[in-house]
Amino acid sequence: MPLIPEEPQIHESAQGPRVTPASGRVAPTPRPVPGPRPAAPPRPGRPGPVRPMPVQRTPREPVVAAPGPSVKAAAPAAATPQIQLVPASADGALDAAEEAVDLLLESGRAPGEVLVVTTGDPHPWAAHELSFGEAAYWAQQDAGDDVFYAGASTAGRIVSRPVVVVAVNGGSGEAVATALPLALGRAGALLIVCGDPQQINSVLGAGV
């Protein structure tokens, strides 16, 4: 009788994926479970920036300057007051002086900063105050609270004030020549002279 050849038997592992008869799906091949990762080797540390060490400097010895000739500071020159000339006749010089005083007070000058000197007849205020005695009269100059009026004959006793107004309202030429330079020396900032320009220039100079 003829022989029937046997079917070759194929090992299960070589047949590929196994088909499940119930669902007909191919069963996935199980994946190996990964094990723990080996620890990464430590990185070599980077060296930080190296700062140079501060250089120690040898302290310098102080330099001593050789003594030189001493220089004295020059003394400031004395301030020369400004001079203003108000042309007026002998009869109108006193009124011109009164107007100058009013303008000074209106511009902000304090009454105690103003002195009025007359070369001729005394100012009515001075004549009135002198009637109470010279002590009370000169005490008002020392107080410095108001405008003070003085005559050229008593100009030696007047004290300095910022502004001096001179009324050339008469008097001898010698009295005028004495009163004007004295008033210039008593004026701290401003000298106002009311009178004849020619006579005033001949005493104080042509530059007035």
C-alpha positions as CSV (number, residue, x, y, z in Angstrom):
1,M,0.0,0.0,0.0
2,P,1.3,3.5,-0.7
3,L,2.9,5.4,2.1
4,I,1.4,8.8,3.2
5,P,4.1,11.3,3.9
6,E,3.9,12.8,7.3
7,E,3.5,16.6,7.6
8,P,6.5,18.3,8.9
9,Q,6.1,19.4,12.4
10,I,6.9,23.1,12.9
11,H,8.0,24.2,16.4
12,E,5.7,26.6,18.0
13,S,8.3,29.4,18.3
14,A,8.9,29.4,14.6
15,Q,5.3,29.6,13.6
16,G,4.9,33.3,14.4
17,P,2.2,34.8,16.5
18,R,-0.5,32.5,17.9
19,V,-4.1,33.1,16.7
20,T,-6.7,32.9,19.4
21,P,-9.6,31.1,18.1
22,A,-12.2,33.0,20.1
23,S,-11.5,36.5,18.8
24,G,-9.4,36.0,15.8
25,R,-6.9,38.7,17.0
26,V,-3.2,38.3,17.0
27,A,-1.9,38.2,20.6
28,P,0.9,40.7,21.2
29,T,4.3,39.5,22.0
30,P,5.1,40.4,25.6
31,R,7.7,43.1,25.9
32,P,10.5,42.7,28.4
33,V,10.2,44.8,31.5
34,P,12.9,47.4,31.6
35,G,15.1,47.2,34.6
36,P,16.4,50.2,36.7
37,R,18.7,52.6,34.8
38,P,22.3,52.7,35.9
39,A,23.2,56.0,37.7
40,A,24.9,58.5,35.5
41,P,28.5,59.1,36.3
42,P,29.1,62.4,38.1
43,R,30.2,65.3,35.9
44,P,33.5,66.7,36.6
45,G,33.1,70.2,38.3
46,R,34.0,73.3,36.4
47,P,36.6,75.4,38.0
48,G,35.1,78.9,38.8
49,P,36.9,82.2,37.8
50,V,40.0,82.7,39.9
51,R,40.4,86.2,41.2
52,P,43.9,87.6,41.4
53,M,45.2,88.4,44.8
54,P,45.3,92.1,45.6
55,V,48.8,93.5,45.3
56,Q,50.0,95.1,48.5
57,R,51.4,98.5,47.7
58,T,54.1,100.1,49.8
59,P,52.7,103.3,51.4
60,R,54.2,106.4,50.0
61,E,55.8,108.9,52.3
62,P,54.1,112.2,52.4
63,V,55.8,114.9,50.4
64,V,56.6,118.0,52.4
65,A,56.8,121.1,50.4
66,A,59.6,123.4,51.0
67,P,58.6,126.5,52.9
68,G,58.3,129.5,50.7
69,P,57.9,133.2,51.4
70,S,54.7,134.0,53.1
71,V,52.2,136.1,51.1
72,K,49.9,138.4,52.9
73,A,46.4,138.9,51.4
74,A,45.8,142.4,50.2
75,A,43.3,144.3,52.2
76,P,40.1,145.1,50.3
77,A,39.9,148.6,49.1
78,A,37.5,150.8,50.8
79,A,34.2,151.1,48.9
80,T,33.6,154.5,47.4
81,P,30.0,155.7,47.7
82,Q,28.1,156.6,44.6
83,I,27.6,160.3,44.2
84,Q,24.5,161.9,42.6
85,L,24.1,165.6,41.8
86,V,20.7,167.3,41.9
87,P,21.0,170.8,40.4
88,A,19.2,173.3,42.5
89,S,19.5,176.9,43.6
90,A,20.4,177.9,47.1
91,D,16.8,178.7,47.8
92,G,15.5,175.4,46.3
93,A,18.2,173.1,47.6
94,L,16.3,172.2,50.8
95,D,13.2,171.3,48.9
96,A,15.2,169.2,46.5
97,A,16.8,167.4,49.5
98,E,13.3,166.7,50.9
99,E,12.2,165.2,47.6
100,A,15.3,163.0,47.5
101,V,14.6,161.8,51.0
102,D,11.0,160.9,50.0
103,L,12.2,158.9,47.0
104,L,14.7,157.1,49.2
105,L,12.0,156.0,51.6
106,E,9.7,155.0,48.8
107,S,12.4,152.8,47.3
108,G,12.7,150.9,50.5
109,R,15.3,152.7,52.5
110,A,14.7,152.8,56.2
111,P,14.5,156.3,57.8
112,G,17.4,155.5,60.1
113,E,19.6,155.0,57.1
114,V,19.3,158.6,55.9
115,L,21.2,161.6,57.1
116,V,20.6,165.2,55.8
117,V,23.2,167.9,56.1
118,T,22.5,171.6,55.4
119,T,25.2,174.1,54.6
120,G,23.1,177.2,55.3
121,D,20.1,177.6,57.6
122,P,19.3,174.5,59.6
123,H,16.4,172.3,58.7
124,P,13.2,173.2,60.5
125,W,13.1,169.8,62.2
126,A,16.7,170.3,63.5
127,A,15.8,173.8,64.8
128,H,12.7,172.4,66.6
129,E,14.6,169.5,68.2
130,L,17.5,171.7,69.3
131,S,15.0,173.8,71.3
132,F,14.7,170.8,73.7
133,G,18.4,170.8,74.3
134,E,21.4,169.3,72.5
135,A,21.4,166.1,74.6
136,A,17.9,165.1,73.5
137,Y,18.8,166.2,69.9
138,W,21.9,164.0,69.6
139,A,20.2,161.1,71.4
140,Q,17.9,160.8,68.4
141,Q,21.0,160.4,66.2
142,D,22.3,157.6,68.4
143,A,18.9,155.9,68.4
144,G,18.9,155.7,64.6
145,D,15.1,155.4,64.3
146,D,14.4,158.3,62.0
147,V,15.9,160.6,59.4
148,F,18.5,162.8,61.1
149,Y,19.1,166.5,60.1
150,A,22.3,168.2,61.0
151,G,23.9,171.5,60.1
152,A,27.3,171.9,58.6
153,S,28.6,173.6,61.7
154,T,27.9,170.4,63.7
155,A,29.0,168.0,61.0
156,G,31.9,166.9,63.1
157,R,29.5,165.1,65.5
158,I,27.5,163.2,62.9
159,V,28.0,159.5,62.5
160,S,28.1,157.4,59.3
161,R,24.9,156.3,57.6
162,P,24.3,154.4,54.3
163,V,22.9,157.5,52.6
164,V,23.8,161.1,53.1
165,V,21.9,164.0,51.5
166,V,23.5,167.4,51.4
167,A,21.5,170.5,50.8
168,V,23.8,173.4,49.7
169,N,21.3,176.0,50.8
170,G,23.7,178.8,51.4
171,G,26.5,179.4,53.9
172,S,30.0,180.5,53.2
173,G,32.3,178.9,50.6
174,E,34.4,177.6,53.4
175,A,31.5,175.9,55.1
176,V,30.5,174.2,51.8
177,A,34.1,173.1,51.1
178,T,34.2,171.6,54.6
179,A,30.8,170.0,54.6
180,L,30.9,168.2,51.3
181,P,34.1,166.1,51.8
182,L,33.0,165.3,55.4
183,A,29.6,164.1,54.1
184,L,31.4,162.0,51.5
185,G,33.3,160.3,54.2
186,R,30.1,159.6,56.2
187,A,28.2,158.1,53.3
188,G,28.3,154.4,53.3
189,A,26.7,153.7,49.9
190,L,25.3,156.9,48.4
191,L,25.9,160.7,48.6
192,I,23.3,163.0,47.1
193,V,24.2,166.6,46.8
194,C,21.5,169.2,46.0
195,G,22.9,172.6,44.9
196,D,24.8,174.6,42.3
197,P,26.7,172.0,40.0
198,Q,29.6,174.3,39.4
199,Q,30.2,174.9,43.1
200,I,29.8,171.2,43.9
201,N,32.2,170.1,41.1
202,S,34.8,172.6,42.3
203,V,34.8,171.0,45.7
204,L,34.3,167.3,45.0
205,G,36.0,167.2,41.6
206,A,34.9,167.4,38.0
207,G,34.0,163.7,37.9
208,V,30.8,164.3,40.0
